Amino acid sequence: MMCRRELGEALDARIAALCAEGWALWDSFDEAVRGHHFHPFVAADYDAVIDALIRYRGPGLRFLEWGAATGVITIAADLLGFEAYGIELESDLVATARALATRFDSGARFVAGSFLPSGYVWRSSDGDSRIGTLGIGPSAYRELGYALDDFDVVFGYPWDGELPLMVDLMSRYGRDDAILLLNHVTDGVLAYRGGRPIAAERRSAS
Ligand SMILES: C[S@@+](CC[C@H](N)C(=O)[O-])C[C@H]1O[C@@H](n2cnc3c(N)ncnc32)[C@H](O)[C@@H]1O
């Protein structure tokens, strides 16, 4: 686990402990569930995503995780000062995420349901409307009390081939100035604003 001095010792240690618990939860889940049948939950690269959250955090910003699973990233966002929410289709995982938030004294909130807004239809550039490993269920935004354009930073971990859908979803339903962070399997954490990658802008600004 890397050390992030800029966070101060106490917060750095809390986030390190959260990630360690997150990896332990993932190991158990992998053995108990994924060892028997396919399941779309695969844990993100926590260190890389948390580094991105640190880059984009700011006072009063609202964060949403699409497919929050055990809730590690949403809880980390809360500990980093975001008003943080996670949507997850599977209610068992939502229960795990809520319990983890309680253990870390976090105000992160989790809602069971789909992060796809009601009425959203995906059409790729070649007309393919399949949505990969993403599940179907009632949209969670009503229960959340916020629409997608109420969020300043949104995070998702798409499976191979699902990234264009997530960029499309954010472009059509998110705010133009909001940041979309996507954990890409091979390229690390990618950042988008208004449907366009902003990695180059970050690099030249630093
Ligand atoms: C690749 S995992 C990512 C887990 C977590 N975000 C992370 O990065 O560690 C995708 C998660 O999305 C959930 N999921 C799939 N389709 C969904 C949908 N339509 N709405 C909400 N969650 C969904 C799955 O159950 C799974 O937990």
The ligand as a Gaussian input file, in Angstrom:
#p B3LYP/6-31G(d) Opt

LIG

0 1
 C      -16.586000      -4.362000     -12.482000
 S      -17.560000      -4.358000     -10.987000
 C      -16.961000      -2.855000     -10.270000
 C      -17.028000      -2.846000      -8.761000
 C      -16.585000      -1.580000      -8.068000
 N      -17.088000      -0.383000      -8.742000
 C      -15.081000      -1.463000      -8.040000
 O      -14.583000      -0.708000      -8.872000
 O      -14.433000      -2.134000      -7.251000
 C      -19.169000      -3.901000     -11.626000
 C      -20.276000      -3.848000     -10.578000
 O      -21.427000      -3.266000     -11.198000
 C      -22.595000      -3.947000     -10.774000
 N      -23.620000      -3.699000     -11.819000
 C      -23.764000      -4.313000     -13.018000
 N      -24.769000      -3.746000     -13.719000
 C      -25.258000      -2.741000     -12.938000
 C      -26.292000      -1.780000     -13.115000
 N      -27.036000      -1.718000     -14.242000
 N      -26.546000      -0.910000     -12.128000
 C      -25.820000      -0.962000     -10.955000
 N      -24.817000      -1.837000     -10.743000
 C      -24.525000      -2.710000     -11.723000
 C      -22.158000      -5.376000     -10.622000
 O      -23.014000      -6.096000      -9.740000
 C      -20.740000      -5.203000     -10.058000
 O      -20.755000      -5.156000      -8.652000

